[in-house]
Amino acid sequence: MEHHSPRNRSTFTGASRTPIAITPTAKPKARPADDKLQFGTVFTDHMFVLDYAEGKGWHDPRIVPYQPFSLDPATAVLHYAQAVFDGLKAFRGGDGTVRLFRPDKHVERLNKSCERLCIPRLDPALVLDSFHALVGIDEAWVPRKRGTALYLRPTVIASEAFLGVRPAKSYVYFLILSPVGPYYAEGMNPVKILATDKYVRAVKGGVGAAKTAGNYAASIYAAEEAKKLGYTQVLWLDGVHHKYLDEVGTMNIMVKLGDEVVTPPLEGSILAGVTRDSILALLRGWGLKVSERQVSIDEVLAAARGGTLAEMWGTGTAAVVSPVGELGYKDERIVINGGKTGPLTQKLYDTIVAIQYGDTNDAHGWTVPLRAFAPAS
């Protein structure tokens, strides 16, 4: 990673009291129009970088112009996939205020992922400072159109150059930003998902609960097969019995069976979704019957045949709430709620989005307004 000279630098300090050096870009990019945004294809002018070295700890926090990394061919992450990441969003409300959605939960999850991959823990306050500082520098990139947001991608990679299976002795934490539109081309329209008992994503005791790069690489083959059959995503079943619902490739999954909302429990093989947690809190606050329990694909199919499979939806930062209109399993295709978005799914989506954009009372304290930084003394 290139280090810039002190010239044209400023320094800011946030809640962590750790000074963050800022080198503004000399070549600002043209920002895309809000109605042209896709997901994850355009990146802002700057990035946040923080280094780790054994014996020195995390050091040298800085914001620099967005740029490539220079990596030795023997860099550990390229060979042993010691890498974790997370993802959250900043929203510009109708009042012009930029708000982050549950950033503390994302920092907590990032550190849990680090722990599972033997990566040194990050100072939560400094990570939060990185969110506020970088979004603050590139605030003009936060889009205004409803349904758009600024996506934050905090990432940690092993940066030591060596060959050998052990934890690395040096790491890089970096944060990049991307103005985004809907994750799925379908938008809020129902998607089609395929349950697979042929491939396995994770098992209890593995790294399924960590947001690590290898999990996603392992999922691509099955996802591509599903797409060839006309499905948007794969619904993973458990890796032992190949019959209990785990999660969708980019989302946690929920089903409404009669008057009960069911979602798989957090037992080590699925990601603890921040949107999942938010949805469960809303459902319970509304007095609905909610169960975090194992639910088999056979139970779901039986409910569909019996007319009690009311709705199915996925939850995640990227898509927020995504209705499932069709579920495939082996040679069977089940149409859910006539292939249309169900009323509960719609209510959940509308409620979460209204909170994210500051349109309604945030009774849970989930949104955090972007805070200004004072120059360091």
Stockholm file with secondary structure:
# STOCKHOLM 1.0

chainA/1-377         MEHHSPRNRSTFTGASRTPIAITPTAKPKARPADDKLQFGTVFTDHMFVLDYAEGKGWHDPRIVPYQPFSLDPATAVLHYAQAVFDGLKAFRGGDGTVRLFRPDKHVERLNKSCERLCIPRLDPALVLDSFHALVGIDEAWVPRKRGTALYLRPTVIASEAFLGVRPAKSYVYFLILSPVGPYYAEGMNPVKILATDKYVRAVKGGVGAAKTAGNYAASIYAAEEAKKLGYTQVLWLDGVHHKYLDEVGTMNIMVKLGDEVVTPPLEGSILAGVTRDSILALLRGWGLKVSERQVSIDEVLAAARGGTLAEMWGTGTAAVVSPVGELGYKDERIVINGGKTGPLTQKLYDTIVAIQYGDTNDAHGWTVPLRAFAPAS
#=GR chainA/1-377 SS CCCCCSTTCEEEECTTCCEEEECCCSSCCCCCCGGGCCSSSCCCSEEEEEEEETTTEEEEEEEEECCCCCCCTTBHHHHHCCEEECCEEEEECTTSCEEEESHHHHHHHHHHHHHHTTCCCCCHHHHHHHHHHHHHHTGGGSCCSTTCEEEEEEEEEECCBCCSSSCCSEEEEEEEEEEECCSSTTTTSCEEEEEESSSCCCCTTSSTTSCBHHHHHHHHHHHHHHHHTTCSEEEEECTTTSCBEEEETTBEEEEEETTEEEECCCSSSSCCCHHHHHHHHHHHHTTCEEEESCCBHHHHHHHHHHTCEEEEEEEETTTEEEEEEEEEETTEEEECGGGSCCHHHHHHHHHHHHHHTTCSCCTTCCEEECCCCEECC
#=GC SS_cons         CCCCCSTTCEEEECTTCCEEEECCCSSCCCCCCGGGCCSSSCCCSEEEEEEEETTTEEEEEEEEECCCCCCCTTBHHHHHCCEEECCEEEEECTTSCEEEESHHHHHHHHHHHHHHTTCCCCCHHHHHHHHHHHHHHTGGGSCCSTTCEEEEEEEEEECCBCCSSSCCSEEEEEEEEEEECCSSTTTTSCEEEEEESSSCCCCTTSSTTSCBHHHHHHHHHHHHHHHHTTCSEEEEECTTTSCBEEEETTBEEEEEETTEEEECCCSSSSCCCHHHHHHHHHHHHTTCEEEESCCBHHHHHHHHHHTCEEEEEEEETTTEEEEEEEEEETTEEEECGGGSCCHHHHHHHHHHHHHHTTCSCCTTCCEEECCCCEECC
//
